[in-house]
Amino acid sequence: MKSLEEATAPIQLINIVQHLIHEDGTFPNNSRLPLLIYKSALQATDRKTVEELFESNRWINSWEGGIFDYHHYHSTAHEVLAVTSGNARIQFGGPGGIAISLDQGDVAIIPAGVAHKCLESAADFKVVGAYPEGQLYNILYGKDGERPVADENIKSLPLPESDPILGFDGPLMKNWRLS
């Protein structure tokens, strides 16, 4: 495992944007935990560095690729997406949700239940994604019959042990702390 200094070297000062996205009738979204966007969070955006950073903070099962062009969500895992190249407009919360532009170096931390979809992207757009240690993702589409099982999964899902970028004392821990 890397030292704290080595693990935080690719990180720069970040601006955090948060959105609490409520249930919309089709998608459960998450009225307890906000979607967090860390703008310009990463200086180093190569896949290996991002994966090592996530892993050092106990976010695992990483992958690289794009974001689906249809609304979907996970009920059994939270998800982090770091933009490693290009840019895109992502919609969160379903068809009536918010659209956010993400650029290289931005990081989105998506609570379980929050629908997301790529609306448009540059040809070179890529993200590295990962999930908290101990959580295995599923993919749900807002179809009849998914709920209330999905709602129960989301409600009982534990919080991650650490922020995927800044570790145990990172902003995720403060923003997702439940009273």
mmCIF file of the C-alpha atoms, coordinates in Angstrom:
data_MODEL
# 
_entry.id   MODEL 
# 
loop_
_atom_site.group_PDB 
_atom_site.id 
_atom_site.type_symbol 
_atom_site.label_atom_id 
_atom_site.label_alt_id 
_atom_site.label_comp_id 
_atom_site.label_asym_id 
_atom_site.label_entity_id 
_atom_site.label_seq_id 
_atom_site.pdbx_PDB_ins_code 
_atom_site.Cartn_x 
_atom_site.Cartn_y 
_atom_site.Cartn_z 
_atom_site.occupancy 
_atom_site.B_iso_or_equiv 
_atom_site.pdbx_formal_charge 
_atom_site.auth_seq_id 
_atom_site.auth_comp_id 
_atom_site.auth_asym_id 
_atom_site.auth_atom_id 
_atom_site.pdbx_PDB_model_num 
ATOM 1   C CA . MET A 1 1   ? 0.000   0.000  0.000   1.00 0.00 ? 1   MET A CA 1 
ATOM 2   C CA . LYS A 1 2   ? 1.241   3.512  -0.826  1.00 0.00 ? 2   LYS A CA 1 
ATOM 3   C CA . SER A 1 3   ? 2.201   6.082  1.765   1.00 0.00 ? 3   SER A CA 1 
ATOM 4   C CA . LEU A 1 4   ? -0.243  8.951  2.346   1.00 0.00 ? 4   LEU A CA 1 
ATOM 5   C CA . GLU A 1 5   ? 2.097   11.337 0.516   1.00 0.00 ? 5   GLU A CA 1 
ATOM 6   C CA . GLU A 1 6   ? 2.321   9.026  -2.509  1.00 0.00 ? 6   GLU A CA 1 
ATOM 7   C CA . ALA A 1 7   ? -1.440  8.413  -2.552  1.00 0.00 ? 7   ALA A CA 1 
ATOM 8   C CA . THR A 1 8   ? -2.365  12.102 -2.411  1.00 0.00 ? 8   THR A CA 1 
ATOM 9   C CA . ALA A 1 9   ? 0.201   13.358 -4.926  1.00 0.00 ? 9   ALA A CA 1 
ATOM 10  C CA . PRO A 1 10  ? -2.284  13.330 -7.851  1.00 0.00 ? 10  PRO A CA 1 
ATOM 11  C CA . ILE A 1 11  ? -4.853  15.351 -5.864  1.00 0.00 ? 11  ILE A CA 1 
ATOM 12  C CA . GLN A 1 12  ? -5.228  19.096 -6.030  1.00 0.00 ? 12  GLN A CA 1 
ATOM 13  C CA . LEU A 1 13  ? -7.474  21.491 -4.111  1.00 0.00 ? 13  LEU A CA 1 
ATOM 14  C CA . ILE A 1 14  ? -11.053 20.708 -4.986  1.00 0.00 ? 14  ILE A CA 1 
ATOM 15  C CA . ASN A 1 15  ? -14.359 22.499 -5.229  1.00 0.00 ? 15  ASN A CA 1 
ATOM 16  C CA . ILE A 1 16  ? -17.207 20.265 -4.032  1.00 0.00 ? 16  ILE A CA 1 
ATOM 17  C CA . VAL A 1 17  ? -20.674 20.540 -5.540  1.00 0.00 ? 17  VAL A CA 1 
ATOM 18  C CA . GLN A 1 18  ? -23.461 18.548 -3.936  1.00 0.00 ? 18  GLN A CA 1 
ATOM 19  C CA . HIS A 1 19  ? -27.006 17.744 -4.976  1.00 0.00 ? 19  HIS A CA 1 
ATOM 20  C CA . LEU A 1 20  ? -29.608 15.874 -2.953  1.00 0.00 ? 20  LEU A CA 1 
ATOM 21  C CA . ILE A 1 21  ? -31.687 14.001 -5.521  1.00 0.00 ? 21  ILE A CA 1 
ATOM 22  C CA . HIS A 1 22  ? -35.104 12.785 -4.407  1.00 0.00 ? 22  HIS A CA 1 
ATOM 23  C CA . GLU A 1 23  ? -37.182 9.867  -5.624  1.00 0.00 ? 23  GLU A CA 1 
ATOM 24  C CA . ASP A 1 24  ? -39.013 10.674 -8.872  1.00 0.00 ? 24  ASP A CA 1 
ATOM 25  C CA . GLY A 1 25  ? -41.620 7.902  -9.101  1.00 0.00 ? 25  GLY A CA 1 
ATOM 26  C CA . THR A 1 26  ? -39.463 5.698  -11.336 1.00 0.00 ? 26  THR A CA 1 
ATOM 27  C CA . PHE A 1 27  ? -35.992 5.953  -9.832  1.00 0.00 ? 27  PHE A CA 1 
ATOM 28  C CA . PRO A 1 28  ? -35.409 5.771  -6.072  1.00 0.00 ? 28  PRO A CA 1 
ATOM 29  C CA . ASN A 1 29  ? -32.488 8.222  -6.198  1.00 0.00 ? 29  ASN A CA 1 
ATOM 30  C CA . ASN A 1 30  ? -31.316 9.015  -2.662  1.00 0.00 ? 30  ASN A CA 1 
ATOM 31  C CA . SER A 1 31  ? -32.904 11.589 -0.376  1.00 0.00 ? 31  SER A CA 1 
ATOM 32  C CA . ARG A 1 32  ? -30.413 10.865 2.449   1.00 0.00 ? 32  ARG A CA 1 
ATOM 33  C CA . LEU A 1 33  ? -27.032 11.016 0.715   1.00 0.00 ? 33  LEU A CA 1 
ATOM 34  C CA . PRO A 1 34  ? -26.077 13.773 -1.741  1.00 0.00 ? 34  PRO A CA 1 
ATOM 35  C CA . LEU A 1 35  ? -24.459 13.269 -5.110  1.00 0.00 ? 35  LEU A CA 1 
ATOM 36  C CA . LEU A 1 36  ? -20.978 14.793 -4.770  1.00 0.00 ? 36  LEU A CA 1 
ATOM 37  C CA . ILE A 1 37  ? -19.007 16.286 -7.644  1.00 0.00 ? 37  ILE A CA 1 
ATOM 38  C CA . TYR A 1 38  ? -15.365 17.130 -6.941  1.00 0.00 ? 38  TYR A CA 1 
ATOM 39  C CA . LYS A 1 39  ? -14.474 19.628 -9.663  1.00 0.00 ? 39  LYS A CA 1 
ATOM 40  C CA . SER A 1 40  ? -10.863 19.533 -10.915 1.00 0.00 ? 40  SER A CA 1 
ATOM 41  C CA . ALA A 1 41  ? -9.938  17.099 -8.140  1.00 0.00 ? 41  ALA A CA 1 
ATOM 42  C CA . LEU A 1 42  ? -7.236  15.122 -9.941  1.00 0.00 ? 42  LEU A CA 1 
ATOM 43  C CA . GLN A 1 43  ? -4.033  16.351 -11.545 1.00 0.00 ? 43  GLN A CA 1 
ATOM 44  C CA . ALA A 1 44  ? -2.921  12.884 -12.637 1.00 0.00 ? 44  ALA A CA 1 
ATOM 45  C CA . THR A 1 45  ? -5.661  11.148 -14.581 1.00 0.00 ? 45  THR A CA 1 
ATOM 46  C CA . ASP A 1 46  ? -3.989  8.077  -16.039 1.00 0.00 ? 46  ASP A CA 1 
ATOM 47  C CA . ARG A 1 47  ? -5.859  4.868  -15.317 1.00 0.00 ? 47  ARG A CA 1 
ATOM 48  C CA . LYS A 1 48  ? -3.165  3.271  -13.163 1.00 0.00 ? 48  LYS A CA 1 
ATOM 49  C CA . THR A 1 49  ? -2.787  6.287  -10.868 1.00 0.00 ? 49  THR A CA 1 
ATOM 50  C CA . VAL A 1 50  ? -6.558  6.682  -10.419 1.00 0.00 ? 50  VAL A CA 1 
ATOM 51  C CA . GLU A 1 51  ? -7.045  2.970  -9.731  1.00 0.00 ? 51  GLU A CA 1 
ATOM 52  C CA . GLU A 1 52  ? -4.213  3.002  -7.177  1.00 0.00 ? 52  GLU A CA 1 
ATOM 53  C CA . LEU A 1 53  ? -5.694  6.064  -5.485  1.00 0.00 ? 53  LEU A CA 1 
ATOM 54  C CA . PHE A 1 54  ? -9.115  4.414  -5.261  1.00 0.00 ? 54  PHE A CA 1 
ATOM 55  C CA . GLU A 1 55  ? -7.647  1.156  -4.007  1.00 0.00 ? 55  GLU A CA 1 
ATOM 56  C CA . SER A 1 56  ? -5.556  2.936  -1.358  1.00 0.00 ? 56  SER A CA 1 
ATOM 57  C CA . ASN A 1 57  ? -8.862  4.348  -0.060  1.00 0.00 ? 57  ASN A CA 1 
ATOM 58  C CA . ARG A 1 58  ? -10.694 0.999  -0.177  1.00 0.00 ? 58  ARG A CA 1 
ATOM 59  C CA . TRP A 1 59  ? -12.691 1.592  -3.375  1.00 0.00 ? 59  TRP A CA 1 
ATOM 60  C CA . ILE A 1 60  ? -12.142 -1.491 -5.530  1.00 0.00 ? 60  ILE A CA 1 
ATOM 61  C CA . ASN A 1 61  ? -13.317 -3.477 -8.570  1.00 0.00 ? 61  ASN A CA 1 
ATOM 62  C CA . SER A 1 62  ? -12.258 -0.604 -10.798 1.00 0.00 ? 62  SER A CA 1 
ATOM 63  C CA . TRP A 1 63  ? -12.969 -0.448 -14.486 1.00 0.00 ? 63  TRP A CA 1 
ATOM 64  C CA . GLU A 1 64  ? -12.359 1.995  -17.340 1.00 0.00 ? 64  GLU A CA 1 
ATOM 65  C CA . GLY A 1 65  ? -14.778 3.040  -20.060 1.00 0.00 ? 65  GLY A CA 1 
ATOM 66  C CA . GLY A 1 66  ? -17.697 5.348  -20.690 1.00 0.00 ? 66  GLY A CA 1 
ATOM 67  C CA . ILE A 1 67  ? -21.030 5.917  -18.960 1.00 0.00 ? 67  ILE A CA 1 
ATOM 68  C CA . PHE A 1 68  ? -24.103 4.168  -20.362 1.00 0.00 ? 68  PHE A CA 1 
ATOM 69  C CA . ASP A 1 69  ? -26.354 6.281  -22.578 1.00 0.00 ? 69  ASP A CA 1 
ATOM 70  C CA . TYR A 1 70  ? -29.476 5.109  -20.737 1.00 0.00 ? 70  TYR A CA 1 
ATOM 71  C CA . HIS A 1 71  ? -30.747 5.778  -17.226 1.00 0.00 ? 71  HIS A CA 1 
ATOM 72  C CA . HIS A 1 72  ? -29.579 3.172  -14.737 1.00 0.00 ? 72  HIS A CA 1 
ATOM 73  C CA . TYR A 1 73  ? -28.727 2.932  -11.056 1.00 0.00 ? 73  TYR A CA 1 
ATOM 74  C CA . HIS A 1 74  ? -27.190 0.593  -8.498  1.00 0.00 ? 74  HIS A CA 1 
ATOM 75  C CA . SER A 1 75  ? -29.048 -0.515 -5.377  1.00 0.00 ? 75  SER A CA 1 
ATOM 76  C CA . THR A 1 76  ? -26.273 -2.621 -3.849  1.00 0.00 ? 76  THR A CA 1 
ATOM 77  C CA . ALA A 1 77  ? -23.278 -0.273 -4.153  1.00 0.00 ? 77  ALA A CA 1 
ATOM 78  C CA . HIS A 1 78  ? -22.277 3.359  -4.202  1.00 0.00 ? 78  HIS A CA 1 
ATOM 79  C CA . GLU A 1 79  ? -20.074 4.334  -7.179  1.00 0.00 ? 79  GLU A CA 1 
ATOM 80  C CA . VAL A 1 80  ? -17.217 6.725  -7.887  1.00 0.00 ? 80  VAL A CA 1 
ATOM 81  C CA . LEU A 1 81  ? -16.398 7.934  -11.409 1.00 0.00 ? 81  LEU A CA 1 
ATOM 82  C CA . ALA A 1 82  ? -13.208 9.861  -12.186 1.00 0.00 ? 82  ALA A CA 1 
ATOM 83  C CA . VAL A 1 83  ? -12.973 11.503 -15.603 1.00 0.00 ? 83  VAL A CA 1 
ATOM 84  C CA . THR A 1 84  ? -9.611  10.466 -17.037 1.00 0.00 ? 84  THR A CA 1 
ATOM 85  C CA . SER A 1 85  ? -10.004 12.067 -20.469 1.00 0.00 ? 85  SER A CA 1 
ATOM 86  C CA . GLY A 1 86  ? -12.408 14.253 -22.397 1.00 0.00 ? 86  GLY A CA 1 
ATOM 87  C CA . ASN A 1 87  ? -15.662 15.651 -21.098 1.00 0.00 ? 87  ASN A CA 1 
ATOM 88  C CA . ALA A 1 88  ? -19.354 14.815 -21.026 1.00 0.00 ? 88  ALA A CA 1 
ATOM 89  C CA . ARG A 1 89  ? -22.768 15.963 -19.873 1.00 0.00 ? 89  ARG A CA 1 
ATOM 90  C CA . ILE A 1 90  ? -24.220 13.467 -17.423 1.00 0.00 ? 90  ILE A CA 1 
ATOM 91  C CA . GLN A 1 91  ? -27.813 13.459 -16.223 1.00 0.00 ? 91  GLN A CA 1 
ATOM 92  C CA . PHE A 1 92  ? -28.405 12.414 -12.627 1.00 0.00 ? 92  PHE A CA 1 
ATOM 93  C CA . GLY A 1 93  ? -31.797 11.568 -11.144 1.00 0.00 ? 93  GLY A CA 1 
ATOM 94  C CA . GLY A 1 94  ? -33.658 10.270 -14.193 1.00 0.00 ? 94  GLY A CA 1 
ATOM 95  C CA . PRO A 1 95  ? -35.306 12.096 -17.129 1.00 0.00 ? 95  PRO A CA 1 
ATOM 96  C CA . GLY A 1 96  ? -36.348 15.046 -14.959 1.00 0.00 ? 96  GLY A CA 1 
ATOM 97  C CA . GLY A 1 97  ? -33.002 15.196 -13.153 1.00 0.00 ? 97  GLY A CA 1 
ATOM 98  C CA . ILE A 1 98  ? -30.058 17.546 -13.372 1.00 0.00 ? 98  ILE A CA 1 
ATOM 99  C CA . ALA A 1 99  ? -27.450 17.576 -16.140 1.00 0.00 ? 99  ALA A CA 1 
ATOM 100 C CA . ILE A 1 100 ? -23.872 18.245 -15.059 1.00 0.00 ? 100 ILE A CA 1 
ATOM 101 C CA . SER A 1 101 ? -20.821 18.755 -17.261 1.00 0.00 ? 101 SER A CA 1 
ATOM 102 C CA . LEU A 1 102 ? -17.847 16.695 -16.166 1.00 0.00 ? 102 LEU A CA 1 
ATOM 103 C CA . ASP A 1 103 ? -14.332 17.399 -17.397 1.00 0.00 ? 103 ASP A CA 1 
ATOM 104 C CA . GLN A 1 104 ? -10.996 15.621 -17.141 1.00 0.00 ? 104 GLN A CA 1 
ATOM 105 C CA . GLY A 1 105 ? -9.954  15.575 -13.472 1.00 0.00 ? 105 GLY A CA 1 
ATOM 106 C CA . ASP A 1 106 ? -13.524 15.773 -12.125 1.00 0.00 ? 106 ASP A CA 1 
ATOM 107 C CA . VAL A 1 107 ? -14.828 13.066 -9.802  1.00 0.00 ? 107 VAL A CA 1 
ATOM 108 C CA . ALA A 1 108 ? -18.477 12.105 -9.210  1.00 0.00 ? 108 ALA A CA 1 
ATOM 109 C CA . ILE A 1 109 ? -19.452 10.107 -6.127  1.00 0.00 ? 109 ILE A CA 1 
ATOM 110 C CA . ILE A 1 110 ? -22.881 8.628  -6.760  1.00 0.00 ? 110 ILE A CA 1 
ATOM 111 C CA . PRO A 1 111 ? -24.918 7.292  -3.849  1.00 0.00 ? 111 PRO A CA 1 
ATOM 112 C CA . ALA A 1 112 ? -26.780 4.045  -4.375  1.00 0.00 ? 112 ALA A CA 1 
ATOM 113 C CA . GLY A 1 113 ? -30.132 4.621  -6.038  1.00 0.00 ? 113 GLY A CA 1 
ATOM 114 C CA . VAL A 1 114 ? -29.212 7.736  -8.010  1.00 0.00 ? 114 VAL A CA 1 
ATOM 115 C CA . ALA A 1 115 ? -29.948 7.218  -11.693 1.00 0.00 ? 115 ALA A CA 1 
ATOM 116 C CA . HIS A 1 116 ? -27.285 8.384  -14.136 1.00 0.00 ? 116 HIS A CA 1 
ATOM 117 C CA . LYS A 1 117 ? -26.928 8.548  -17.911 1.00 0.00 ? 117 LYS A CA 1 
ATOM 118 C CA . CYS A 1 118 ? -24.492 10.061 -20.402 1.00 0.00 ? 118 CYS A CA 1 
ATOM 119 C CA . LEU A 1 119 ? -26.320 12.655 -22.499 1.00 0.00 ? 119 LEU A CA 1 
ATOM 120 C CA . GLU A 1 120 ? -23.373 13.570 -24.712 1.00 0.00 ? 120 GLU A CA 1 
ATOM 121 C CA . SER A 1 121 ? -19.621 13.157 -24.630 1.00 0.00 ? 121 SER A CA 1 
ATOM 122 C CA . ALA A 1 122 ? -16.427 13.964 -26.445 1.00 0.00 ? 122 ALA A CA 1 
ATOM 123 C CA . ALA A 1 123 ? -14.979 11.159 -28.556 1.00 0.00 ? 123 ALA A CA 1 
ATOM 124 C CA . ASP A 1 124 ? -12.113 10.712 -26.075 1.00 0.00 ? 124 ASP A CA 1 
ATOM 125 C CA . PHE A 1 125 ? -14.319 10.655 -22.942 1.00 0.00 ? 125 PHE A CA 1 
ATOM 126 C CA . LYS A 1 126 ? -13.318 7.998  -20.407 1.00 0.00 ? 126 LYS A CA 1 
ATOM 127 C CA . VAL A 1 127 ? -13.881 7.409  -16.732 1.00 0.00 ? 127 VAL A CA 1 
ATOM 128 C CA . VAL A 1 128 ? -12.405 5.075  -14.166 1.00 0.00 ? 128 VAL A CA 1 
ATOM 129 C CA . GLY A 1 129 ? -15.095 3.754  -11.854 1.00 0.00 ? 129 GLY A CA 1 
ATOM 130 C CA . ALA A 1 130 ? -14.981 1.805  -8.591  1.00 0.00 ? 130 ALA A CA 1 
ATOM 131 C CA . TYR A 1 131 ? -17.110 0.726  -5.633  1.00 0.00 ? 131 TYR A CA 1 
ATOM 132 C CA . PRO A 1 132 ? -16.554 0.654  -1.877  1.00 0.00 ? 132 PRO A CA 1 
ATOM 133 C CA . GLU A 1 133 ? -14.820 -2.428 -0.560  1.00 0.00 ? 133 GLU A CA 1 
ATOM 134 C CA . GLY A 1 134 ? -17.402 -5.087 0.327   1.00 0.00 ? 134 GLY A CA 1 
ATOM 135 C CA . GLN A 1 135 ? -20.065 -3.775 -2.072  1.00 0.00 ? 135 GLN A CA 1 
ATOM 136 C CA . LEU A 1 136 ? -20.926 -5.539 -5.327  1.00 0.00 ? 136 LEU A CA 1 
ATOM 137 C CA . TYR A 1 137 ? -22.867 -3.476 -7.829  1.00 0.00 ? 137 TYR A CA 1 
ATOM 138 C CA . ASN A 1 138 ? -26.009 -4.432 -9.678  1.00 0.00 ? 138 ASN A CA 1 
ATOM 139 C CA . ILE A 1 139 ? -27.572 -2.538 -12.592 1.00 0.00 ? 139 ILE A CA 1 
ATOM 140 C CA . LEU A 1 140 ? -31.230 -1.544 -12.468 1.00 0.00 ? 140 LEU A CA 1 
ATOM 141 C CA . TYR A 1 141 ? -33.199 0.414  -15.049 1.00 0.00 ? 141 TYR A CA 1 
ATOM 142 C CA . GLY A 1 142 ? -36.275 1.882  -13.368 1.00 0.00 ? 142 GLY A CA 1 
ATOM 143 C CA . LYS A 1 143 ? -38.502 -0.957 -14.571 1.00 0.00 ? 143 LYS A CA 1 
ATOM 144 C CA . ASP A 1 144 ? -41.666 -2.181 -12.890 1.00 0.00 ? 144 ASP A CA 1 
ATOM 145 C CA . GLY A 1 145 ? -40.934 -4.746 -10.192 1.00 0.00 ? 145 GLY A CA 1 
ATOM 146 C CA . GLU A 1 146 ? -37.470 -3.446 -9.171  1.00 0.00 ? 146 GLU A CA 1 
ATOM 147 C CA . ARG A 1 147 ? -38.859 -1.721 -6.125  1.00 0.00 ? 147 ARG A CA 1 
ATOM 148 C CA . PRO A 1 148 ? -39.410 -2.200 -3.145  1.00 0.00 ? 148 PRO A CA 1 
ATOM 149 C CA . VAL A 1 149 ? -36.450 -4.635 -3.104  1.00 0.00 ? 149 VAL A CA 1 
ATOM 150 C CA . ALA A 1 150 ? -34.164 -1.933 -4.526  1.00 0.00 ? 150 ALA A CA 1 
ATOM 151 C CA . ASP A 1 151 ? -35.424 0.556  -1.917  1.00 0.00 ? 151 ASP A CA 1 
ATOM 152 C CA . GLU A 1 152 ? -34.611 -1.896 0.886   1.00 0.00 ? 152 GLU A CA 1 
ATOM 153 C CA . ASN A 1 153 ? -31.151 -2.566 -0.564  1.00 0.00 ? 153 ASN A CA 1 
ATOM 154 C CA . ILE A 1 154 ? -30.408 1.161  -0.676  1.00 0.00 ? 154 ILE A CA 1 
ATOM 155 C CA . LYS A 1 155 ? -31.739 1.773  2.816   1.00 0.00 ? 155 LYS A CA 1 
ATOM 156 C CA . SER A 1 156 ? -29.645 -1.025 4.349   1.00 0.00 ? 156 SER A CA 1 
ATOM 157 C CA . LEU A 1 157 ? -26.438 -0.365 2.402   1.00 0.00 ? 157 LEU A CA 1 
ATOM 158 C CA . PRO A 1 158 ? -23.603 0.705  4.707   1.00 0.00 ? 158 PRO A CA 1 
ATOM 159 C CA . LEU A 1 159 ? -21.674 3.894  4.146   1.00 0.00 ? 159 LEU A CA 1 
ATOM 160 C CA . PRO A 1 160 ? -18.201 3.544  2.620   1.00 0.00 ? 160 PRO A CA 1 
ATOM 161 C CA . GLU A 1 161 ? -15.334 3.395  5.102   1.00 0.00 ? 161 GLU A CA 1 
ATOM 162 C CA . SER A 1 162 ? -13.495 6.224  3.354   1.00 0.00 ? 162 SER A CA 1 
ATOM 163 C CA . ASP A 1 163 ? -13.628 8.930  0.711   1.00 0.00 ? 163 ASP A CA 1 
ATOM 164 C CA . PRO A 1 164 ? -12.335 7.478  -2.608  1.00 0.00 ? 164 PRO A CA 1 
ATOM 165 C CA . ILE A 1 165 ? -10.010 10.451 -3.139  1.00 0.00 ? 165 ILE A CA 1 
ATOM 166 C CA . LEU A 1 166 ? -9.095  11.821 0.303   1.00 0.00 ? 166 LEU A CA 1 
ATOM 167 C CA . GLY A 1 167 ? -9.414  8.786  2.557   1.00 0.00 ? 167 GLY A CA 1 
ATOM 168 C CA . PHE A 1 168 ? -10.819 8.353  6.046   1.00 0.00 ? 168 PHE A CA 1 
ATOM 169 C CA . ASP A 1 169 ? -11.176 12.060 6.858   1.00 0.00 ? 169 ASP A CA 1 
ATOM 170 C CA . GLY A 1 170 ? -12.236 13.146 3.356   1.00 0.00 ? 170 GLY A CA 1 
ATOM 171 C CA . PRO A 1 171 ? -15.264 15.256 2.482   1.00 0.00 ? 171 PRO A CA 1 
ATOM 172 C CA . LEU A 1 172 ? -17.404 12.222 1.658   1.00 0.00 ? 172 LEU A CA 1 
ATOM 173 C CA . MET A 1 173 ? -17.310 11.188 5.303   1.00 0.00 ? 173 MET A CA 1 
ATOM 174 C CA . LYS A 1 174 ? -18.547 14.612 6.433   1.00 0.00 ? 174 LYS A CA 1 
ATOM 175 C CA . ASN A 1 175 ? -21.185 14.995 3.681   1.00 0.00 ? 175 ASN A CA 1 
ATOM 176 C CA . TRP A 1 176 ? -22.588 11.472 4.038   1.00 0.00 ? 176 TRP A CA 1 
ATOM 177 C CA . ARG A 1 177 ? -22.535 11.252 7.824   1.00 0.00 ? 177 ARG A CA 1 
ATOM 178 C CA . LEU A 1 178 ? -26.029 10.372 8.965   1.00 0.00 ? 178 LEU A CA 1 
ATOM 179 C CA . SER A 1 179 ? -27.436 11.847 12.136  1.00 0.00 ? 179 SER A CA 1 
# 
